[in-house]
Amino acid sequence: DLFQTTSDSTEPFEHRATAIPLPITDSAAAILGLDHEADRDGIYVLRLQPELLRRGRFELTVATGPSLAFPVEGRGNDAIQSYFGVARDGGARQHAGIDIFAPRGTPVLAATAATVRSTTPNNLGGTVVWLTDQARNQSLYYAHLDSQIVTPGQRVTIGDTIGFVGNTGNARTTLPHLHFGIYRRGRGAVDPLSHVRFTDTTPAAIIADTTLLGAAVTTRLATINLRSAPTTASAVRQQLSQDEPMRVMGAQGDWLRVQLDDGTSGYLVGRAVTRTTPRPR
């Protein structure tokens, strides 16, 4: 079952993690896997639960990817050379998209199933195409095209060619490229980068002792810092003493996620803890 918490992301993690969760999907739709397209930042909670009165161990693989297809054929992250928010015209305006460079005539592709809203040229964009992405309540803007081959009202599917890379409009003094923008209803322009960029999501191998999962432990050291994330650069949540009881809730890399008796949770390096007998409650 996948949930998203309702609390403010500025709150301490333990408060966010225990806020009332909003269900996103459930196990009936996730027998072999679960796909979710996040439409907002926040804390997501994935619940893995065995059959009633049964115990179980879970191995979870998480992968992320772009919500839209890359809009220029044969290109990828390296072709993006100008980013959202960069100053334009001496600071008079900001870049409302990303620029993807490719040779003139490279096919420009529909990034999702959509309807062609407009192909009316303009001074800045030159030859352009606007697509309406009804599923996400947004519009996709393709500008500086050398030419376009679609008509208003036409339906396109992901990967369809809608035009070709050029440098029309105010890009006539630059190398050919596609200006790609996303506009959300009620929000205006949003950064397209995370929607089309490919990312390597291979997690680090788990080195910590997974036989400690669910076990009561304490630290081997006189004092140790409980971290907010599995890295020494993360914030210190609390300083723990050697006799502080805790329980191991998860493992990531060479770190263990532990929970104290008061519900506070955080990360400790796996080699710093040892199994112990739980205190009577």
Sequence and secondary structure as in RCSB ss.txt:
>XXXX:A:sequence
DLFQTTSDSTEPFEHRATAIPLPITDSAAAILGLDHEADRDGIYVLRLQPELLRRGRFELTVATGPSLAFPVEGR
GNDAIQSYFGVARDGGARQHAGIDIFAPRGTPVLAATAATVRSTTPNNLGGTVVWLTDQARNQSLYYAHLDSQIV
TPGQRVTIGDTIGFVGNTGNARTTLPHLHFGIYRRGRGAVDPLSHVRFTDTTPAAIIADTTLLGAAVTTRLATIN
LRSAPTTASAVRQQLSQDEPMRVMGAQGDWLRVQLDDGTSGYLVGRAVTRTTPRPR
>XXXX:A:secstr
 EEEE S TTS HHHHHTS EEEEE GGG SS       S S EEE    STT             SS  SBTT 
 GGGEEE TT EEGGGTEE  SEEEE  TT EEE SSSEEEEE   BTTTBEEEEEEEGGGTEEEEEEEEEEE  
 TT EE TT EEEEEB  GGGTTS  EEEEEEEETTTEEE  HHHH           S GGGTT EEEESSSEEE
EESSSSTTS EEEEEETT  EEEEEEETTEEEEEETTS EEEEEGGGEEE      
